[in-house]
């Protein structure tokens, strides 16, 4: 006959069972939460991966497409410029600077005047016959422009210069340019073997690009310093007064200003005085 009175061992086992049941409830909830979080994370990861693979707009944004002219310019750059300016025009220390941000105006000036490619490191790059044609120069400029942006020459620059005011351009030239390029535009010496080049052979695009980019030691004349209309006035003065003027007043003495005029007057005066003295001595 079984007794209904619980034994001490049964009591302990019942207490332990109740304790285990009480602990198992929080653990099961925590596991469910962790599992749900892992499943959500996996779903987000899969969705993000699928979007990255199948979204063409994102890939196009990471690798922008170049125009046809820029692609031609890149081909020229990779064969003629990459050894000094590096891949993607990032520059190479000791060889050539970065071209990111210089714009097509700088490329057109440097390459169009034959200053680049540079044969060797000098105090200043000299003007030489250009290596590339005008079309190739603009293709190189377009590649650098689309690669990093920067100043651009206006499309109607020739029209701007043709309609410029010569009188206003002369005043602006004397204020901003004559101290280096001289009043006659013949150029002049600077420091450390550098010089301001002559502008008597420069084209409208070259002058405009030089003012925009400030090559060598030339300061940059952005649109906030000189408006496009004022740049056009300066170009009109240079083209019509300094380049086309045939010096109707006579021999220009190199257009170097009062220095040469004073030297000529001194030499001519001394020679005249000597001959006058000899003539007077002979008569006496």
C-alpha positions as CSV (number, residue, x, y, z in Angstrom):
1,X,0.0,0.0,0.0
2,X,1.5,3.4,-1.2
3,X,1.6,6.3,1.3
4,X,0.1,9.7,0.2
5,X,2.7,11.5,2.3
6,X,5.4,13.0,0.1
7,X,8.9,12.0,0.8
8,X,11.7,14.6,1.3
9,X,13.4,13.6,-1.9
10,X,10.2,14.2,-3.9
11,X,9.9,17.7,-2.5
12,X,13.4,18.6,-3.6
13,X,12.9,17.3,-7.1
14,X,9.6,19.2,-7.4
15,X,11.3,22.4,-6.2
16,X,14.2,21.9,-8.7
17,X,11.7,21.3,-11.5
18,X,9.8,24.5,-10.7
19,X,13.1,26.5,-10.7
20,X,14.1,25.1,-14.1
21,X,10.7,26.0,-15.6
22,X,11.0,29.5,-14.2
23,X,14.5,30.0,-15.7
24,X,13.6,28.5,-19.1
25,X,11.0,31.1,-20.0
26,X,13.3,34.1,-20.2
27,X,16.0,32.1,-22.1
28,X,13.5,31.1,-24.7
29,X,12.4,34.7,-25.2
30,X,16.0,35.9,-25.5
31,X,16.8,33.2,-28.1
32,X,13.8,34.2,-30.1
33,X,14.8,37.8,-30.1
34,X,18.3,37.0,-31.2
35,X,17.1,34.8,-33.9
36,X,14.7,37.4,-35.2
37,X,17.5,40.0,-35.2
38,X,19.8,37.6,-37.1
39,X,17.2,36.9,-39.7
40,X,16.5,40.6,-40.2
41,X,20.2,41.3,-40.6
42,X,20.5,38.5,-43.2
43,X,17.5,39.8,-45.1
44,X,18.9,43.4,-45.2
45,X,22.3,42.1,-46.3
46,X,20.8,40.1,-49.1
47,X,18.6,43.1,-50.2
48,X,21.6,45.4,-50.2
49,X,23.7,43.0,-52.2
50,X,21.0,42.5,-54.8
51,X,20.6,46.3,-55.1
52,X,24.3,46.8,-55.6
53,X,24.5,44.1,-58.3
54,X,21.4,45.0,-60.2
55,X,21.2,48.8,-59.9
56,X,22.8,50.3,-63.1
57,X,22.5,53.8,-61.9
58,X,24.8,53.3,-58.9
59,X,27.5,51.8,-61.1
60,X,27.2,54.7,-63.6
61,X,27.6,57.2,-60.8
62,X,30.7,55.5,-59.5
63,X,32.3,55.4,-62.9
64,X,31.2,58.4,-64.9
65,X,31.3,58.0,-68.7
66,X,33.5,60.3,-70.7
67,X,32.4,62.0,-73.8
68,X,33.9,61.0,-77.1
69,X,36.2,64.0,-77.2
70,X,37.4,63.3,-73.7
71,X,38.0,59.6,-74.6
72,X,40.2,60.7,-77.4
73,X,41.9,63.1,-75.1
74,X,42.5,60.3,-72.6
75,X,44.2,58.2,-75.3
76,X,46.5,61.1,-76.0
77,X,47.1,61.7,-72.3
78,X,48.0,58.0,-71.7
79,X,50.6,58.1,-74.4
80,X,52.2,61.5,-74.0
81,X,51.5,62.9,-70.5
82,X,51.1,60.0,-68.1
83,X,54.8,59.6,-67.4
84,X,54.9,63.0,-65.7
85,X,51.4,63.6,-64.5
86,X,50.6,60.1,-63.5
87,X,47.5,57.9,-64.0
88,X,44.3,59.9,-63.9
89,X,46.3,63.1,-63.9
90,X,47.0,62.8,-60.1
91,X,50.6,64.0,-60.6
92,X,54.0,62.5,-59.8
93,X,56.3,64.1,-57.2
94,X,59.4,65.5,-58.8
95,X,58.1,65.1,-62.3
96,X,54.7,66.9,-62.8
97,X,51.9,68.4,-60.7
98,X,48.4,67.2,-60.4
99,X,46.0,68.4,-63.1
100,X,42.9,67.9,-61.1
101,X,41.0,71.2,-61.1
102,X,43.2,73.1,-63.5
103,X,40.5,73.0,-66.2
104,X,40.6,72.9,-70.0
105,X,41.7,76.5,-70.1
106,X,45.1,75.7,-68.6
107,X,45.6,72.7,-70.8
108,X,44.8,74.7,-74.0
109,X,47.3,77.4,-73.0
110,X,50.1,75.2,-72.0
111,X,49.7,72.6,-74.8
112,X,48.6,75.0,-77.5
113,X,51.6,77.3,-77.0
114,X,54.1,74.3,-77.1
115,X,55.1,74.9,-73.4
116,X,53.9,71.3,-72.7
117,X,55.1,68.6,-73.1
118,X,58.1,69.9,-71.2
119,X,61.4,68.6,-72.5
120,X,63.3,69.3,-69.2
121,X,62.9,71.1,-65.9
122,X,63.7,74.8,-66.4
123,X,63.1,78.0,-64.6
124,X,60.3,78.7,-67.0
125,X,58.6,76.8,-69.8
126,X,59.3,78.6,-73.1
127,X,56.9,79.0,-76.0
128,X,57.7,76.4,-78.8
129,X,55.9,75.1,-81.8
130,X,53.0,72.9,-80.5
131,X,53.3,69.1,-80.6
132,X,49.5,68.6,-80.9
133,X,47.0,70.1,-83.3
134,X,44.3,72.4,-82.2
135,X,41.7,69.6,-82.2
136,X,44.0,67.3,-80.2
137,X,44.7,70.1,-77.7
138,X,41.0,70.6,-77.1
139,X,40.5,66.9,-76.7
140,X,43.2,66.9,-74.0
141,X,41.5,69.9,-72.4
142,X,38.1,68.2,-72.5
143,X,39.5,65.1,-70.7
144,X,41.1,67.1,-67.9
145,X,37.9,69.2,-67.7
146,X,35.6,66.1,-67.3
147,X,38.2,64.5,-64.9
148,X,38.4,67.3,-62.3
149,X,36.7,70.5,-63.5
150,X,38.2,73.9,-63.5
151,X,38.2,77.1,-65.6
152,X,37.0,76.9,-69.2
153,X,37.4,79.3,-72.2
154,X,34.1,80.7,-73.4
155,X,32.9,79.4,-76.7
156,X,32.4,82.9,-78.0
157,X,35.7,84.2,-77.0
158,X,36.6,85.4,-80.5
159,X,33.3,87.3,-80.7
160,X,33.9,88.9,-77.3
161,X,37.3,90.2,-78.4
162,X,36.0,91.5,-81.7
163,X,33.5,93.6,-79.8
164,X,35.8,94.8,-77.1
165,X,36.5,98.5,-76.4
166,X,40.1,99.4,-77.2
167,X,40.2,102.5,-75.1
168,X,39.0,100.8,-72.0
169,X,41.2,97.8,-72.7
170,X,44.2,100.1,-72.9
171,X,43.5,101.5,-69.5
172,X,43.0,98.1,-68.0
173,X,46.2,96.8,-69.7
174,X,48.3,99.7,-68.3
175,X,46.9,99.0,-64.8
176,X,47.1,95.2,-64.7
177,X,49.6,94.0,-67.3
178,X,52.2,96.6,-68.4
179,X,54.3,96.3,-65.2
180,X,55.4,92.8,-66.4
181,X,54.7,92.7,-70.1
182,X,55.8,96.4,-70.7
183,X,53.6,99.1,-72.3
184,X,54.4,97.7,-75.7
185,X,53.7,94.1,-74.9
186,X,57.2,92.9,-75.5
187,X,57.7,91.2,-72.2
188,X,60.3,91.7,-69.5
189,X,62.7,90.0,-67.1
190,X,61.5,88.9,-63.7
191,X,63.5,87.2,-60.9
192,X,65.4,83.9,-60.7
193,X,65.7,83.5,-64.5
194,X,62.0,83.9,-65.1
195,X,60.4,86.5,-67.4
196,X,57.1,87.8,-68.7
197,X,56.8,86.6,-72.3
198,X,55.8,88.8,-75.3
199,X,52.2,88.9,-76.1
200,X,52.5,90.2,-79.7
201,X,52.0,86.8,-81.2
202,X,49.3,85.5,-78.7
203,X,45.9,84.7,-80.0
204,X,42.6,85.7,-78.4
205,X,42.1,82.2,-76.8
206,X,45.7,82.2,-75.5
207,X,45.3,85.6,-73.8
208,X,41.9,84.8,-72.3
209,X,43.3,81.4,-71.1
210,X,46.3,83.1,-69.5
211,X,44.2,85.6,-67.6
212,X,41.9,82.8,-66.4
213,X,44.6,80.4,-65.2
214,X,47.7,82.5,-64.4
215,X,50.5,80.5,-65.9
216,X,54.0,80.6,-64.6
217,X,54.3,83.8,-62.4
218,X,51.3,85.5,-63.8
219,X,48.5,86.2,-61.3
220,X,45.0,84.7,-61.9
221,X,42.4,87.2,-63.2
222,X,39.2,85.4,-62.5
223,X,35.8,86.8,-63.3
224,X,35.7,88.4,-59.9
225,X,38.8,90.4,-60.7
226,X,38.2,91.1,-64.4
227,X,34.8,90.5,-65.9
228,X,34.6,88.7,-69.2
229,X,33.8,92.0,-70.9
230,X,36.9,93.6,-69.4
231,X,39.0,90.7,-70.6
232,X,37.6,91.2,-74.0
233,X,38.5,94.9,-73.9
234,X,42.1,94.0,-73.0
235,X,42.3,91.5,-75.8
236,X,40.9,94.0,-78.3
237,X,43.6,96.5,-77.2
238,X,46.4,94.0,-77.5
239,X,45.2,92.8,-80.9
240,X,44.4,96.2,-82.5
241,X,46.9,98.4,-80.8
242,X,50.0,96.3,-80.0
243,X,49.8,93.7,-82.7
244,X,48.3,95.5,-85.7
245,X,49.8,99.0,-85.1
246,X,52.5,99.6,-87.7
247,X,54.0,102.5,-85.7
248,X,53.0,105.4,-87.9
249,X,55.1,107.7,-85.8
250,X,58.3,106.1,-86.9
251,X,60.9,103.7,-85.5
252,X,59.6,102.2,-82.2
253,X,62.9,101.4,-80.6
254,X,61.7,98.0,-79.6
255,X,58.7,99.5,-77.7
256,X,60.6,99.1,-74.4
257,X,59.6,102.5,-73.1
258,X,61.6,105.6,-72.1
259,X,64.8,103.7,-71.3
260,X,65.7,103.0,-74.9
261,X,64.5,106.5,-75.9
262,X,66.7,108.1,-73.3
263,X,69.7,106.0,-74.4
264,X,69.2,106.9,-78.0
265,X,68.9,110.6,-77.2
266,X,72.1,110.4,-75.1
267,X,74.1,108.6,-77.8
268,X,72.9,110.7,-80.6
269,X,73.5,113.9,-78.6
270,X,77.0,112.9,-77.6
271,X,77.9,112.0,-81.2
272,X,76.4,115.3,-82.4
273,X,78.4,117.2,-79.8
274,X,81.6,115.5,-80.8
275,X,81.1,116.3,-84.5
276,X,80.2,119.8,-83.7
277,X,83.4,120.2,-81.6
278,X,85.5,118.8,-84.3
279,X,83.9,121.1,-86.9
280,X,84.4,124.1,-84.7
281,X,88.0,123.2,-84.1
282,X,88.6,122.7,-87.8
283,X,87.2,126.1,-88.6
284,X,89.2,127.8,-86.0
